[in-house]
């Protein structure tokens, strides 16, 4: 398999494993990582020996979201600068978050996300693009009004509003209750459970699996899923622009976190303190 810098690939039988491999940065999604992830999916798409793809994150966390400024990401931005202004921001956002994620969502083979630790914003996005999500008991999910705004399709809209209005983390058990997660297992058993399930799926006929996935996705598309994703991206761009307004309500935490992520972390710590 192809050698990558920020992801790893391996194959076990008919199951391909794509591993986000930036544990030092909690698998923050740089442009390079997203491009490599897209290339890995394409490689799996054209390889008939691959029947199922499992998406994992190395280290303690599945993905802490977008890369807001690691040294590698900043160097890449300098080497490959985006067009200035809203045109460049829009194109970069679309290419990295909508075009790719819709492609992964429509990938013609079953995909399974194995989530441990934090799964924040863009972490939710790529997990949502997978067909099935397994979670370790220590998983913490944070949805938001992000680029690929699949959340109202992943969870009941009223629940989405309640979570996003408050800006709070969703633990693994609640994510299972909400229907976003298929199964919660202990951290030490996550890999085994996912691979056992993936192996059983991979034993089925690939064409039948593809037709099943197409049929289910078509239900959502007939209800407007893809049109909603396209339109919601524009709302996200407006929301991001609003963070620069003088009257923006939240303090900016710097390059380390987005303001709503910071608020969610503060809410989480406040809740933990009150339970002690």
N, C-alpha and C positions, 0 to 999 in steps of 0.2 A: 504494500500500500504506500501511497505518497507520504513523504516526510513533510511535516508542518512545523511551524515555530510555536504557535500558541494553542494548538489542539493536538491530540493524539488520536490515532485510529488503530483498531485491532479487530480481528474477526475470530469468532468462536463458532464453528460450524456455519450455519446459515444466518447467524446474528452478527451484524457489524456494531461495534462499540465506538462511538465518537465521544471523546472526553475533552471538555474544556480544560485547558492545562495552564492556567495562570493562578495557581493556589496562593502565591505571594500576595496577589491583588484580589483575592476572593473571587477569581474568575470574572473580573470586570471585563465588559465586552468592548474591546478596542475595535477600530475599523479593521485592523489586520485579523483579529479573531473572527469577526463576522464574515469576512471574505473567505477565510480558511474553512469556516463552518459550511458556508455555501458550496465551496469546492468539494468538501467531503460528502455532502449530501448528493451532489451531482455524480461523484464517483460511485456512490452506493446505488444510485438510480440506474446506472448503465451496467452494473455488475450483476449478472444473473445469479451468481452464487449467493448474493445477499437477499434474504427474504424479509428480514426485520432489522430495524435500526434502533439502538438504545442510545440515548443521549445522557451523559453523566458530567459531573464536575469534579475535578481533582481537589483534594484537600478538604477543608472543613465546610465549605459552602458551595452550593450549586452555582449561583451567580449573584453578585451584589449589584448587578445592573450595568449601566453604561460606564465606560471608562471616561472619567471626567478630567483626567490629566496625569496619568502615570508617565514616567520618562519616555517609555517606548511610544506611547500614544502621542505625546507632544512632539517627539522627533518625527513621527510619521506625518503629523499635520504640517510640520515645516517642510518636509520633503514633498508632500503631495497636498498643497494648500487648496482649500475649497474656494470657489468663486465668492468674492465679497458680497455682503448684503443679504437680503432676504432670499434672493434667487439661489445663492450658494447654500444657505442654511436649509432651504426647502429641498433642494436636490439631494444634498447629503443625507438629510433625514429620510427622505423617500427611498433612496437607493439602499440605505443600510437597514431600514426598519420595516418598510411596507413591502417593497418588491421582493426582498429576500424572505421575509417571514410568511408572506402568502405562498411563496413557492414551496417553503418547507411544509406549510399546512396542507398543500395539495400534492405533496410527495406521494408517488404511487404505491408505496409500501407502508406497512404499519410502523409507527414510530412510538417509542416509549421513553418518557423522561423519568429519571431517577433523581429525586431531589433530597438533598440533605442541607441542614443549616439554612442560611439566608437565601431567599429567592425573591429578589427585590426588583420592581419595575421591569427592566428589560429581561431579567431572569424569568419573571412571570410570562413575558411575551414569548420567549422561545419554548418554555414548558407548555404554554397554551397551544402553540403550533403543533405540538405532538398529539397523537391520538389518545394516549393513555398516560396518566401521571401516577407514579408510585412515590410515596414520601416516607422518609425516615421520621421517627417520632420527634426528632429535634428540629424538623423543618419549620421555617417561619416565612410566610408569604406576605408580600406587600404589593397589592395592585395599585394602580393610579390612572390618571388621565394621560396615559403615555401614547406613543406613536401608533402602535398596533393595538388599538383599544378593543380587544376581544372580551373584556371583562363582563359586559352585560350579557354575553352569550355563554360565558363560562359559569356564571352565577346569576341567580334571580335578580332582576333590576333593582328591586327594593332593598335587597341585601347589599347590592353594590353601592347604592347611595349611602346606606348607613355606614358602611366601612370607609368609603372614600371621603364622606363628609367629616368623619372623625379623624381620618388618616391614621389607621392602626394596622398593626401586624396581625395576620391570621395564622394561628398555629395549625399543625398538621391535622389534629382531630377535627377542628372546625372546618378546615378545607375539605376533609372527607365528608362531613355532614352537609356542606354546601354543594357537593357533587363535583368539585374541581379535581379532587384526588380520588383515585380508584381504591387505593389501599395504603394503610399506614403500617409500617413494620419497624422493628427496632433497627437502630443505626447499623449494628454489626451484621444484620441479616438483609439489609437493603439490596446489596449487589446480588446475593444468592436468590432472593425472591424475584427480583426483576429478571434475572437470567433464566430462571426456571419458567417463568411466564412467557418470556420472549421465545424460548426454545419450543414451548408447546405451540405458540402461534406460528412459528416458522415451519412447523411440520405440516401445516395446511397448504392447500394449493395456492400458489402466488396469484394466479389470475382471479380466483374467487375472492381472495383477500382484497385485491385491488378493486373489484366490483363492489364489495361491501363498503369499502372506504368511500368510493365515489358516490354510492347511493346515500350514505349518511351525510356526507358533505353537501350533496345536492339539496337535501332537506333544508339545511341552513342557508344555502345560497338562494333558494327559492323564497326564503323569508327576508332576504336582503343583507346577508352577512357581509359579502364582499363590498357591496355598495356602502354599507355603514362604515367599514374599515377605511375606505377611501375618504369618505366625508369627515370622519372623526379625526383623521390626521390633520386636516386644516384647523380644526378646533384646538388640537394639541399645539400647533404652531402659534396660534393666538394666545393660548394659555402661557406658553414659554415667554412670549413677548411681554406679557403682562407682568412677569416677574421683575422686569426692569423699570416698571412704573414707580414714581416717587412714593405713591401711597400703598405700595404692596405691603400686605399685613404681616408677613413673616420675615424674620431676620435671615439674611443669607449666611449659610454656614461656611462659605468659601468653596474651594474646588473639590472638597472631599465628598460632599453630599448635596443633593438637591434639597430645597427648603422643606418640601412635604415629606421627604424621607427623614430629615432631621426631626420634624414634628412627630412622626411615627415612632422614632426611637425614643424620644422624650416621653411620649405617651406610654410606651412599653415599659420603660424604667419606672415611671410613676405607678403603673399598675402593679408591677412586681414588688415595689416598696410597700404598697398598701396591703399586699397579701402576706407580708412577713410577720 
